[in-house]
Amino acid sequence: MKPLIEVKNIDCRYRGETIIKDLSLHANEGSLVCLLGPSGCGKTTVLRAIAGFEPIYNGHIKIADRVVSKPGFIEVPEKRQLGMVFQDYALFPHMTVLDNVCFGLRQHTKEEQLTIAKETLGLVGMQDYGKRYPHELSGGQQQRIALARALAPKPNAILMDEPFSNLDVEMRKRLSTEIRDILKGLGITGIMVTHDQDEAFALGDMVGVMKDGKILQWDSPFNLYHEPNNRFVADFIGQGVFIDGVMVTPTEIRTEFGLVNADRAYNWPENSPVEILLRPDDVIYDPEGPFQGEVIQKAFRGAEIMYTLRLETGSKILSLFPSHEDFAIGDQVSIRMDLQHVVAFSKLA
C-alpha cells in the first residue's frame, strides 16, 4: 500500500541545534499512527514539520505523492489539506460551536457551511450543541468540537498534538477509543503525538517510540510490548522489571527461575551477562507454584491487583493477580512463571 504521508530522512533544527536527525516514517491511507515518547524527544517538532510549521534541512516530506517540504522549500500549511487538533483545543471563545466548525469552510456558501458543519457535528455526537459556546462545554466535548472543525473541510489527514492531555484518565480512555472509531469509520488517515502509551496503543495501528530526535522502534502495539528491540523501549513501554541472567546457548538463559528459552537466537558469548524483561503478566499466582514472594506493595485496579513481590533472592518483581486474591503487605504468596516472550539485553555494552 502506498503511503499517504511519507517522511523520509528529515533533519529539523532549533536555534542551530539538530533536534531531529535522519527520521523516517509513513502513514498509509486510512491508517492511524502515533509518535510516542517522553517530553523533549522531538515528536511535536515532527508533527509541526508535517503540518508545514517547521522547515526541514534534509530529506523530504510527501503528502499524496506530492513533495511539500524539502531543504529550501516549504509549502504553506493551508495548501497541505491537513486537519489539526491541538492540545488546548484552540476553539474561538466568542464563536458558537457551529461557527467554530464553519470557520474552515469559508470557500463554501453560508448554506453549504451550515449543512457540512451540522453533518460533522453529528459524526462526533455533538449535533445538539451547535448554539453553545466553548466555555459552556466540558473538556471532552470541546475536544470533539475541535475534531469536528478539523474534519469539516474533508482533509487528506488529521494531525493530533497531545489531544487528550488536558482530560482526566477515564475521559482520555473513552475519547481515544471514540476518535479511533470515528476516523476508522470515515477512512481518515491520522497521525498523533503523545507521551501516554495507553493513548498510543488505543489509537495507533502502528506506533513509533522516540528518544532524542530518533525513532527507536516503529511497530505494532503488540510487538512494542512483547518484542521491544532495545532496552529503552522495553523500559518505556508497559511495566516490568529486568532480571539478571547468563547466556548458556544462543537461545537459553540461566536465571534465578531456572533455564528459560529466548524468543530468538542471540550471538552473545557463552556465559555473558544479560538482563531479561519480566512483565507483570509473566508472573502467575499459583498456590502450588514453585516460587515464593513477599508482598511489599499493592495497587488495586478493579478487576486486578498489581503486587510488588520480593523473592527469596532479594529480587523485586511485579505481578497482576485477580482482585479476589487479596493479600496484605508482608504476606507470602506462591507464584509460577509463564515466560512466553523472553527478550534479553546484553549487560556487556
N, C-alpha and C positions, 0 to 999 in steps of 0.2 A: 504494500500500500504506500502511495506517495505521501510524503508529509505535507500538511497544510502550512505549518510553520517550521522552518529549518534554521537553526542557529549553528553556524559552522566556524569553529576555531576562533572565536572572538576574544579580543582583549578590551577591557574597559579601564579607564584611569580616573583618578580623583586627585586633584592638586599635584599632578605629576607622578603619582604613585600608581602602579598597576595593581588593581584590586580584583580583576577578573583576568585569568590567564588561560588562553587556548581552550575555551569552554565550548562544547558542542551539545546540542540536544535537538529533539524534534517532537512535534505533536501531529499525529495523523488526523485526518478529517474525522470528526465525531469522537475523538478520544479526549480523555481528561488526564492531565499530567500535573505533577506537583514538584516544586523545588522545596526541599526540607533541610533545615539546618539551623544552627544557633545564631543568635544576633551577631551581626557583623561579618557573616560569611560571604556576603555579596549577592544573596538571592534576589533582593529587591532591585539591585542595580541591573541584574539580567532582565528582570521584568520591564524595567524602565527602558532598557535598550531595545527590547522587542516592541514596546509601545511607541518608540521614537522620541523619548525624552532624554536619552543619553547617546552620545556618539560612540562609535567603536573605532579601535585603532588597528585592528587586524581582523581577518576573516570576513564573513558576511552574514546577513540575516535575510531570509526569503520568506515572503508570505504569498501563498497561492502561486509559487514558482516565479515570483517577481522579486528582484533584489530591492529591498527597502533601506538597507544600511550596509555600508562598506566604508573603508577608510576614505575620508574626504567627502562622503555623500551621506545624507540622512534625509529620507522622505519624511515630511511633516506628519505628525500623529493623525490629523484629521483625514488624511488620504489613505491610511492603512486599513480602514474598515474594521477596527477593533473596538470592542466594548470594554470599559474599565470599571471595576468595582473596587472601591478604596476601603481602607481600614476604618476611616471616620465617616463613611457613607457619602460625604460631600454633597448632601442634598441642599437645595436653596431654601433657607428657613422661611422666606417671605412668600414662597410659592406653595400652592396646594400640591397634594400628591399627584393629581392629574397633570398639572402644569409642569411639575418636575419631570414626569415621564415624557411629556410632549417636547421638552427642551431640545432634544437632539433630532427633532423631526421637522425642522424649520423649512426644509425643501418641499414639504407636503402642504397641501391646503389645510386650513384650520379644521375642516370637517374630517379630512383624512387623518390628521394628527389625533383627534379625539377618538376616532374608530380604532386606530392602531394602539393608542395608549390604553384604552379600555380592554382590548383583547389581551394585551400584555399583562396588565394588572390581574386579569383572570388567570393567566398562566401561573402566577406566583401566589394565587389565593388572596389577593388584595383588592378585588373588584368593588368592594363596598366601602373603600376608604378614600376614594378619589377626591372628595371635598375637604379632607382633613389636611392639617399642616404637620410637618415633620415632628415638631415638639409635642404633638398630641399622640405620638406613636411610641411603642416600645422599641428597644434596640433591635430585636429580631424583625419587627415589622419594617423599621427603617432600612434594614439590610435587604429585605425583599423588594422594597421600592427602588433601592439602588440597583439591584439586579434587573428589575423591570426596565429602568431607564437605560441600562446598558444593552438590554436585549431588543428594545423597541426599534432601533434603526436596522435590525437584521444584520449584525456584523459578521465578518468571517470567523471571528473567535472572541472569546471573553477572557480578559486578563484580570486576575483577582489578587490583590495585595493584602495579605493577612485579613481576610474579610470577616473573620469571626472573633478577632482578638478582644473586642470590647464587650463580648457577650459572656454570660455565665456558662459554666461547664455543660449543663443539661441542654441549654439553648444551642450551644455550639454543636453538640452531637446531633440534635434534631435538625438544625438548619443545614448542616453539611450534607446530611442524607437527603433532605428535601431538594437542595440545589443540585446535587448529583442527578436525582431523578428528573428534575426539570430539564437540565442540559442534555441528558441522555435522550429524553423524550423528544427534544427538538433536534437532536443530532448536531448540537453546537460543540465545537472544539473549545476546550478550556485549559488555561494554564494558571495555577495558583501557587503562590509562595506562602509558606507558613513555617513556624518553629514548632508547631504542635503535630506530633506524629499521628495522633488519633484522627485529626482532621485530614492529614495527608492520606492516611490509609482508607478513611471513609470515602474520600472523593476520587482519589487518583487510580487510574488504570496502571500507570507507571509513575514511579517516584524517583527523583534524583536527590541523593543525600550530598549536601555541600559542606565544604570546610575550606577556609582560606582561599575563596575565589575559584575553587575547582569542584567538579562533581566526582565524588569518590566512587559512587556506585549508582547506576541507572538501572532499575529493576522493578519487578512487581513487589507489592507489599509483602506477599508470602515469602519471596526469596530474600528480601531485605531482613526479615525477621529470622528465618531459619537458615539462610545461607549467606551471611554477611561476608564480603570479600576482604575486609581489613578490620583491625581492632577498633578503630574509631566508630565505624558503622555498627559493629557488634555492641559497643558500649552505649552508643547514642540511641539505637533503636530498641524499644521494649525495655524490659527489666531483666536482670540476670547478674550472675557473678562469674568470675574467672577462677577455675580450679587448676592447680599445678598438675603437670603430668610429664611423662618421659616417653619419647618415641621408642617403640620396640621394633616395629616394622613400618614400612611406609603407610600402612592403614591401621595400625594398632598402637594404642597409647595406654601406658600403665598409669593408673590414678589410684587415689585412696579408695575408690569404689571398685577396684579391680581393673581388668583389661577391658578397654572399650574400643569399638570399631569406629573409625572416622568415616565421614561421608565420601571422602576422596583420598587418593594417594598423595602423600607429601614427600618431597625429596630432601627432607632434612636428615642429617646423620643419625644413626642409631645412638640411643641414649642422650640425644639432645633435649634440653628442657623446653617445654611448651606450656601453653595455657589452653584449656578448653572452656568454651562458653556453656554455662549451665543456666537454662531458663527455668522459671518457676513451674512451667508445665512439664518439665523433665523429672520433677521430684514428686512422687505419688505417695499420698497417705495410704499405709497398709499396716494394719495391726500385726500382721505376720512378717512384716518387712525385715530385711537383714541389717538395717542401719538405724541408729538411734540419734535423735536430735533434741536439744533442749530449746523450748520456746523462749526467745529473748525479746521478740517484738511481734505484734499482730496488728492488722488493719482490716476492719470489717468492710466488705464490699458488696453487701447484699447477698447474692447467691453464693459468694465465695469469701473466704478469709485469706489474706496474704500473711503467711507466717515467715518470720526470720528465725532460722534454726541454727544453733551452734552444735556441731558434731563433736564426737569424742576427740577428734584430731585437732580441734580448735577452729576449723574452717566454718565460715558462716555462709549459709545458702538460703535461697528463697523457695517457698512452695505455696501453691494455691490449694487449699482444702475446701470441700463443700462446706457451706456455712453451718450446717448442723453438726459438724465435727468441731465443737467449740472447746478449745483448750486454753488454760490460763498460763500466764507468764511463769516460767520455771518448770512447767510440765515436761515430761519426757514423752516423745512420740516416736512411733516406728514408721519408717519410710522405705521405699524402694526406688530404684532409678529406672526410667523409661527413656533411654537415650537413643532417639531415632534420627536426630540431626546433629551429629557431633562435628563441630567446627573447631579447629585448632589454630593457634597463633604462636609463632616461634618466639622464644624469650632470648634468642641469641642476638637479634637485631638491636 
